[in-house]
C-alpha cells in the first residue's frame, strides 16, 4: 500500500476495534448507582462539616476568652487610676498626718490623747431552743435511761 491510503476495515491485518460497551442507566464518571452516589455525597458533607466544626469551636472559645480579657483589662485600668489617685493623695504630708491620726491614733509630741468610749447595752442572750432547760445532753440521756423526766 502506498502512503496516504487507508486500509479497508474488513480485511485481515487491519487493527480490530473494540465493540462499544453498553452504557449503564446510571451514568456518571465512576459508574455508581444513585444510592451509592447519595452515600458518597452524604459522606463528603459530613467530612466538610467536621472539618469546619473544630476551627469554628476554637474561634468561638477564643472570642469568649477575648471578651473576658477585655473586661478584666477595663477593670484593671480603673483600679490603676484609683491607685494613682491614692498615691497622689499620700504624697501630701498633711494627708499622711491626717491618716496617721485617724487610723492609727498618733498624736504630736506634747498633745494629750483622749479616748472616749461610749457604754453599750449588753447584748441579749441568744434565744434558747424549745425544750432546752440548760441540762447537758449526756445528763438528759442518762435521765431518759433511768426513766426520769426533766
C-alpha positions in Angstrom: 0.0 0.0 0.0 1.0 3.5 -0.7 1.3 6.2 1.9 -1.8 8.2 2.5 -4.1 5.3 1.6 -6.3 3.7 4.2 -6.6 0.0 4.9 -10.0 -1.4 4.4 -11.7 -2.1 7.8 -12.8 -5.6 7.0 -9.5 -7.0 5.7 -7.2 -9.2 7.6 -4.3 -7.4 9.3 -6.4 -4.3 10.0 -6.5 -3.2 13.7 -9.5 -4.5 15.5 -11.9 -2.1 17.1 -13.3 -2.8 20.5 -17.0 -3.4 20.5 -18.9 -0.5 22.1 -19.9 -1.2 25.7 -23.5 -0.5 26.5 -23.8 2.5 28.8 -25.4 1.9 32.2 -28.6 3.6 33.0 -27.0 5.4 36.0 -24.2 7.0 34.0 -21.6 9.1 35.8 -17.8 9.0 35.8 -17.4 6.2 38.3 -20.4 4.1 37.2 -22.0 4.4 40.7 -25.7 3.7 41.4 -27.8 6.6 42.7 -27.8 5.1 46.2 -24.0 5.0 46.3 -23.8 8.5 44.9 -26.1 9.7 47.7 -24.0 7.9 50.3 -20.8 9.4 48.9 -22.3 12.8 48.9 -23.5 12.4 52.5 -20.1 11.3 53.5 -18.5 14.3 51.8 -20.9 16.6 53.6 -20.1 15.0 56.9 -16.4 15.4 56.3 -16.7 19.0 55.4 -18.9 19.7 58.4 -16.4 18.1 60.7 -13.5 20.0 59.1 -15.3 23.2 59.8 -16.6 22.3 63.3 -13.2 22.3 65.0 -12.0 25.7 63.8 -15.4 27.2 64.5 -15.4 25.9 68.1 -11.9 27.3 68.5 -12.9 30.6 67.1 -15.9 30.9 69.4 -14.0 29.9 72.6 -11.2 32.4 71.7 -13.8 35.1 71.1 -15.4 34.5 74.6 -11.9 34.5 76.2 -11.1 37.7 74.4 -14.2 39.4 75.7 -13.3 38.2 79.3 -9.8 39.6 78.9 -11.2 42.9 77.7 -13.5 43.2 80.7 -10.6 42.3 83.0 -8.4 44.9 81.3 -11.0 47.6 81.8 -11.4 46.7 85.5 -7.6 46.9 86.0 -7.4 50.3 84.3 -10.0 51.6 86.7 -8.0 50.1 89.6 -4.8 51.7 88.3 -6.4 55.1 88.1 -7.7 54.7 91.7 -4.3 53.7 92.9 -2.6 56.6 91.1 -5.1 59.0 92.7 -4.4 57.5 96.2 -0.6 57.8 95.5 -1.1 61.5 94.7 -3.1 61.9 97.9 -0.5 60.3 100.1 2.3 62.4 98.6 0.9 65.3 100.6 2.4 65.3 104.1 -0.7 66.8 105.6 -2.8 63.9 104.3 -0.3 61.4 105.7 -0.6 63.1 109.1 -4.4 63.0 108.9 -4.4 59.3 108.0 -2.0 58.5 110.9 -4.1 60.4 113.4 -7.4 58.9 112.2 -6.4 55.3 111.5 -3.5 54.8 113.9 -4.3 57.2 116.7 -1.0 59.0 116.5 -0.5 62.3 118.3 2.1 65.0 118.1 4.6 65.4 120.9 3.1 67.4 123.7 -0.6 66.6 122.8 -2.7 64.7 125.2 -4.8 62.0 123.6 -8.3 61.3 124.9 -10.3 58.2 124.0 -14.0 58.4 124.7 -15.7 55.0 125.0 -19.5 55.1 124.8 -21.0 52.4 127.0 -23.0 49.9 125.0 -26.0 48.0 126.2 -25.2 44.3 126.9 -26.2 42.0 124.1 -29.3 40.0 124.9 -28.6 36.3 125.4 -29.3 34.1 122.4 -32.8 32.6 122.4 -32.9 29.0 123.7 -34.2 26.2 121.7 -37.6 24.8 122.8 -37.1 22.1 125.4 -33.6 23.4 126.2 -33.6 23.8 130.0 -29.9 24.1 130.5 -29.2 20.4 131.1 -26.3 18.9 129.2 -27.2 16.3 126.5 -25.4 13.5 128.4 -27.4 14.2 131.5 -30.6 14.2 129.6 -29.7 10.9 128.0 -28.9 9.4 131.5 -32.1 10.6 132.9 -34.0 9.0 130.0 -32.2 5.7 130.7 -33.3 5.9 134.3 -36.8 6.9 133.4 -36.7 10.4 135.0 -38.4 13.3 133.3 -36.8 16.6 133.3 
